[in-house]
Amino acid sequence: MDGGGVAELREAHRLTGHSDRVWSLAWNPSPGAGASPVLASCGGDKAVRIWKRAADGAWHCSDVLEDTHNRTVRSCAWSPDGKLLATASFDSTTAIWEYSGGDFECVATLEGHENEVKSVSWSPSGSLLATCSRDKTVWIWEMQPGNEYECVAVLQGHTQDVKMVQWHPFLDVLVSVSYDNSIRVWADDGDDEWHCVQILTEADNCGHSSTVWALSFNQKGDRMVTCSDDRTLKIWDTSADLSQPKTGGNHGSWRHLSTLTGYQGRTIFSAHWSR
């Protein structure tokens, strides 16, 4: 950081191996005690690559996961315990990978979406998985014994392609963003029924005026950032009591806090809070 507080970013490493556009990256949150960092990447070459850092600091590709998806792999996400990797593809499926015996194995394939799956996200407990699709729906899957996954809810409401889903850091509250320019907040009512508890739009909440591509929560879970085709970042704040149980409560209380504009001349596709 210089005296003006502006960070200077320098390239530390360049990881090469994908033969087409790289769409998504995910750090393993729990690679194991004393283990080096682990990163997953996926892309238009239909493959997922696992990257590990060696003792000398150099990065190498340890595994290539392929021959499961037959179209672009759009999104990847590790389970909270770092033992499972979920990958979402334009082939309308989501694959679940488990690292066992020194190799990654596809232990489940989730089918049901009628079109490209754009994003996948694990709940804080790791018991639920959310996917979203070009078919305008969000699906919630519950992990069952024996690597089985049951769809427990199909959430409808978006009128266009759903670009991303993301769980709250420690509540069973889900947020989705869409080509319809809106942000939707979903919560369980306590009786295993999922409902949209808030819609953030340009007209009602100072929301985005074009496609919303991504969102990210801060570590405390009381703020989130969204980014859009309108070339802005928007910061949202909640007045919900985050000490309340994981379900129910006033989780539809997000309000617009700030808009960051004028910094980007083109679409902002991704944003992420520091940890």
VENSULDA-V405887 format. One record per residue. N is the residue number from 0. RES is the residue in one small letter. SS is DSSP state (A for helix, B for strand, O for the rest). PHI is phi in whole degrees, -180 to 180 (none if undefined). NEAR is the number of other C-alpha atoms within 8 Angstrom. Layout:
# VENSULDA-V405887
n=N res=RES ss=SS phi=PHI near=NEAR
n=N res=RES ss=SS phi=PHI near=NEAR
This chain:
# VENSULDA-V405887
n=0 res=m ss=O phi=none near=7
n=1 res=d ss=O phi=-92 near=7
n=2 res=g ss=O phi=-62 near=5
n=3 res=g ss=O phi=-86 near=5
n=4 res=g ss=O phi=80 near=6
n=5 res=v ss=O phi=-97 near=7
n=6 res=a ss=O phi=-79 near=6
n=7 res=e ss=O phi=-102 near=6
n=8 res=l ss=O phi=-97 near=4
n=9 res=r ss=O phi=-124 near=4
n=10 res=e ss=O phi=-67 near=5
n=11 res=a ss=O phi=-97 near=4
n=12 res=h ss=O phi=-149 near=6
n=13 res=r ss=O phi=-126 near=5
n=14 res=l ss=O phi=-100 near=6
n=15 res=t ss=O phi=-118 near=4
n=16 res=g ss=O phi=164 near=5
n=17 res=h ss=O phi=-66 near=10
n=18 res=s ss=O phi=-100 near=6
n=19 res=d ss=O phi=-147 near=7
n=20 res=r ss=O phi=-51 near=8
n=21 res=v ss=B phi=-91 near=9
n=22 res=w ss=B phi=-98 near=11
n=23 res=s ss=B phi=-152 near=10
n=24 res=l ss=B phi=-132 near=10
n=25 res=a ss=B phi=-151 near=10
n=26 res=w ss=B phi=-81 near=9
n=27 res=n ss=O phi=-71 near=11
n=28 res=p ss=O phi=-74 near=8
n=29 res=s ss=O phi=-148 near=7
n=30 res=p ss=O phi=-73 near=10
n=31 res=g ss=O phi=116 near=5
n=32 res=a ss=O phi=-59 near=4
n=33 res=g ss=O phi=76 near=4
n=34 res=a ss=O phi=-79 near=6
n=35 res=s ss=O phi=-77 near=9
n=36 res=p ss=O phi=-58 near=9
n=37 res=v ss=B phi=-128 near=11
n=38 res=l ss=B phi=-128 near=11
n=39 res=a ss=B phi=-111 near=13
n=40 res=s ss=B phi=-135 near=14
n=41 res=c ss=B phi=-146 near=16
n=42 res=g ss=B phi=-166 near=16
n=43 res=g ss=O phi=-72 near=14
n=44 res=d ss=O phi=-85 near=11
n=45 res=k ss=O phi=72 near=13
n=46 res=a ss=O phi=-117 near=15
n=47 res=v ss=B phi=-119 near=12
n=48 res=r ss=B phi=-117 near=13
n=49 res=i ss=B phi=-106 near=12
n=50 res=w ss=B phi=-117 near=13
n=51 res=k ss=B phi=-131 near=12
n=52 res=r ss=B phi=-96 near=12
n=53 res=a ss=O phi=-79 near=9
n=54 res=a ss=O phi=-61 near=6
n=55 res=d ss=O phi=-85 near=5
n=56 res=g ss=O phi=93 near=6
n=57 res=a ss=O phi=-77 near=8
n=58 res=w ss=B phi=-99 near=10
n=59 res=h ss=B phi=-143 near=9
n=60 res=c ss=B phi=-86 near=10
n=61 res=s ss=B phi=-91 near=8
n=62 res=d ss=B phi=-148 near=9
n=63 res=v ss=B phi=-122 near=9
n=64 res=l ss=B phi=-100 near=9
n=65 res=e ss=O phi=-145 near=8
n=66 res=d ss=O phi=67 near=7
n=67 res=t ss=O phi=-112 near=7
n=68 res=h ss=O phi=-89 near=13
n=69 res=n ss=O phi=-111 near=7
n=70 res=r ss=O phi=-140 near=10
n=71 res=t ss=O phi=-45 near=13
n=72 res=v ss=B phi=-94 near=18
n=73 res=r ss=B phi=-91 near=16
n=74 res=s ss=B phi=-150 near=14
n=75 res=c ss=B phi=-140 near=17
n=76 res=a ss=B phi=-154 near=11
n=77 res=w ss=B phi=-85 near=15
n=78 res=s ss=O phi=-68 near=11
n=79 res=p ss=O phi=-57 near=12
n=80 res=d ss=O phi=-87 near=9
n=81 res=g ss=O phi=74 near=11
n=82 res=k ss=O phi=-93 near=9
n=83 res=l ss=B phi=-125 near=11
n=84 res=l ss=B phi=-125 near=12
n=85 res=a ss=B phi=-104 near=13
n=86 res=t ss=B phi=-128 near=13
n=87 res=a ss=B phi=-110 near=17
n=88 res=s ss=B phi=-131 near=16
n=89 res=f ss=O phi=-68 near=13
n=90 res=d ss=O phi=-82 near=11
n=91 res=s ss=O phi=78 near=14
n=92 res=t ss=O phi=-120 near=15
n=93 res=t ss=B phi=-125 near=14
n=94 res=a ss=B phi=-106 near=14
n=95 res=i ss=B phi=-112 near=13
n=96 res=w ss=B phi=-113 near=12
n=97 res=e ss=B phi=-125 near=11
n=98 res=y ss=B phi=-90 near=10
n=99 res=s ss=B phi=-149 near=7
n=100 res=g ss=O phi=64 near=4
n=101 res=g ss=O phi=87 near=5
n=102 res=d ss=B phi=-137 near=7
n=103 res=f ss=B phi=-91 near=10
n=104 res=e ss=B phi=-126 near=8
n=105 res=c ss=B phi=-77 near=10
n=106 res=v ss=B phi=-101 near=9
n=107 res=a ss=B phi=-161 near=10
n=108 res=t ss=B phi=-126 near=9
n=109 res=l ss=B phi=-95 near=9
n=110 res=e ss=O phi=-122 near=7
n=111 res=g ss=O phi=157 near=6
n=112 res=h ss=O phi=-62 near=11
n=113 res=e ss=O phi=-92 near=7
n=114 res=n ss=O phi=-154 near=10
n=115 res=e ss=O phi=-50 near=13
n=116 res=v ss=B phi=-90 near=17
n=117 res=k ss=B phi=-100 near=16
n=118 res=s ss=B phi=-157 near=14
n=119 res=v ss=B phi=-140 near=18
n=120 res=s ss=B phi=-151 near=11
n=121 res=w ss=B phi=-91 near=16
n=122 res=s ss=O phi=-72 near=14
n=123 res=p ss=O phi=-57 near=12
n=124 res=s ss=O phi=-82 near=8
n=125 res=g ss=O phi=82 near=10
n=126 res=s ss=O phi=-89 near=9
n=127 res=l ss=B phi=-123 near=11
n=128 res=l ss=B phi=-132 near=13
n=129 res=a ss=B phi=-115 near=14
n=130 res=t ss=B phi=-132 near=15
n=131 res=c ss=B phi=-139 near=16
n=132 res=s ss=B phi=-148 near=18
n=133 res=r ss=O phi=-66 near=13
n=134 res=d ss=O phi=-78 near=11
n=135 res=k ss=O phi=79 near=13
n=136 res=t ss=O phi=-116 near=15
n=137 res=v ss=B phi=-119 near=14
n=138 res=w ss=B phi=-111 near=12
n=139 res=i ss=B phi=-114 near=13
n=140 res=w ss=B phi=-114 near=12
n=141 res=e ss=B phi=-112 near=11
n=142 res=m ss=B phi=-72 near=11
n=143 res=q ss=B phi=-118 near=8
n=144 res=p ss=O phi=-58 near=5
n=145 res=g ss=O phi=74 near=4
n=146 res=n ss=O phi=59 near=8
n=147 res=e ss=B phi=-101 near=8
n=148 res=y ss=B phi=-132 near=10
n=149 res=e ss=B phi=-111 near=8
n=150 res=c ss=B phi=-75 near=9
n=151 res=v ss=B phi=-104 near=8
n=152 res=a ss=B phi=-162 near=9
n=153 res=v ss=B phi=-117 near=9
n=154 res=l ss=B phi=-97 near=10
n=155 res=q ss=O phi=-117 near=7
n=156 res=g ss=O phi=161 near=6
n=157 res=h ss=O phi=-65 near=11
n=158 res=t ss=O phi=-102 near=6
n=159 res=q ss=O phi=-143 near=10
n=160 res=d ss=O phi=-41 near=13
n=161 res=v ss=B phi=-94 near=18
n=162 res=k ss=B phi=-86 near=16
n=163 res=m ss=B phi=-157 near=14
n=164 res=v ss=B phi=-125 near=16
n=165 res=q ss=B phi=-150 near=13
n=166 res=w ss=B phi=-81 near=13
n=167 res=h ss=O phi=-61 near=13
n=168 res=p ss=O phi=-57 near=10
n=169 res=f ss=O phi=-144 near=8
n=170 res=l ss=O phi=-113 near=11
n=171 res=d ss=O phi=-82 near=12
n=172 res=v ss=B phi=-125 near=13
n=173 res=l ss=B phi=-118 near=11
n=174 res=v ss=B phi=-123 near=12
n=175 res=s ss=B phi=-127 near=13
n=176 res=v ss=B phi=-128 near=16
n=177 res=s ss=B phi=-148 near=16
n=178 res=y ss=O phi=-64 near=13
n=179 res=d ss=O phi=-83 near=11
n=180 res=n ss=O phi=77 near=14
n=181 res=s ss=O phi=-109 near=16
n=182 res=i ss=B phi=-121 near=12
n=183 res=r ss=B phi=-118 near=12
n=184 res=v ss=B phi=-110 near=14
n=185 res=w ss=B phi=-120 near=12
n=186 res=a ss=B phi=-147 near=14
n=187 res=d ss=B phi=-81 near=13
n=188 res=d ss=O phi=-81 near=10
n=189 res=g ss=O phi=98 near=7
n=190 res=d ss=O phi=-116 near=5
n=191 res=d ss=O phi=63 near=6
n=192 res=e ss=O phi=-112 near=8
n=193 res=w ss=B phi=-98 near=10
n=194 res=h ss=B phi=-137 near=9
n=195 res=c ss=B phi=-80 near=9
n=196 res=v ss=B phi=-101 near=10
n=197 res=q ss=B phi=-165 near=10
n=198 res=i ss=B phi=-125 near=9
n=199 res=l ss=B phi=-104 near=11
n=200 res=t ss=O phi=-130 near=12
n=201 res=e ss=A phi=-64 near=11
n=202 res=a ss=A phi=-68 near=6
n=203 res=d ss=A phi=-105 near=7
n=204 res=n ss=A phi=-137 near=9
n=205 res=c ss=O phi=60 near=9
n=206 res=g ss=O phi=-80 near=13
n=207 res=h ss=O phi=-79 near=14
n=208 res=s ss=O phi=-101 near=7
n=209 res=s ss=O phi=-150 near=10
n=210 res=t ss=O phi=-46 near=13
n=211 res=v ss=B phi=-97 near=17
n=212 res=w ss=B phi=-93 near=16
n=213 res=a ss=B phi=-158 near=13
n=214 res=l ss=B phi=-146 near=14
n=215 res=s ss=B phi=-153 near=11
n=216 res=f ss=B phi=-94 near=14
n=217 res=n ss=O phi=-78 near=11
n=218 res=q ss=O phi=-65 near=7
n=219 res=k ss=O phi=-76 near=7
n=220 res=g ss=O phi=81 near=11
n=221 res=d ss=O phi=-100 near=10
n=222 res=r ss=B phi=-141 near=11
n=223 res=m ss=B phi=-138 near=12
n=224 res=v ss=B phi=-119 near=14
n=225 res=t ss=B phi=-126 near=13
n=226 res=c ss=B phi=-132 near=16
n=227 res=s ss=B phi=-149 near=16
n=228 res=d ss=O phi=-67 near=13
n=229 res=d ss=O phi=-81 near=10
n=230 res=r ss=O phi=70 near=13
n=231 res=t ss=O phi=-122 near=14
n=232 res=l ss=B phi=-109 near=12
n=233 res=k ss=B phi=-123 near=14
n=234 res=i ss=B phi=-101 near=12
n=235 res=w ss=B phi=-121 near=12
n=236 res=d ss=B phi=-126 near=11
n=237 res=t ss=B phi=-117 near=10
n=238 res=s ss=O phi=-101 near=7
n=239 res=a ss=O phi=-65 near=9
n=240 res=d ss=O phi=-80 near=7
n=241 res=l ss=O phi=-76 near=7
n=242 res=s ss=O phi=-89 near=4
n=243 res=q ss=O phi=-72 near=6
n=244 res=p ss=O phi=-55 near=7
n=245 res=k ss=O phi=-68 near=8
n=246 res=t ss=O phi=-120 near=11
n=247 res=g ss=O phi=73 near=10
n=248 res=g ss=O phi=81 near=8
n=249 res=n ss=O phi=-89 near=7
n=250 res=h ss=O phi=-92 near=12
n=251 res=g ss=O phi=-101 near=8
n=252 res=s ss=O phi=-123 near=9
n=253 res=w ss=B phi=-79 near=10
n=254 res=r ss=B phi=-131 near=8
n=255 res=h ss=B phi=-69 near=11
n=256 res=l ss=B phi=-109 near=8
n=257 res=s ss=B phi=-161 near=7
n=258 res=t ss=B phi=-120 near=8
n=259 res=l ss=B phi=-102 near=8
n=260 res=t ss=O phi=-141 near=8
n=261 res=g ss=O phi=91 near=7
n=262 res=y ss=O phi=-96 near=5
n=263 res=q ss=O phi=-121 near=9
n=264 res=g ss=O phi=-96 near=6
n=265 res=r ss=O phi=-136 near=6
n=266 res=t ss=O phi=-50 near=9
n=267 res=i ss=O phi=-100 near=14
n=268 res=f ss=O phi=-92 near=9
n=269 res=s ss=O phi=-150 near=8
n=270 res=a ss=O phi=-149 near=11
n=271 res=h ss=O phi=-152 near=8
n=272 res=w ss=O phi=-75 near=9
n=273 res=s ss=O phi=-72 near=4
n=274 res=r ss=O phi=-112 near=4
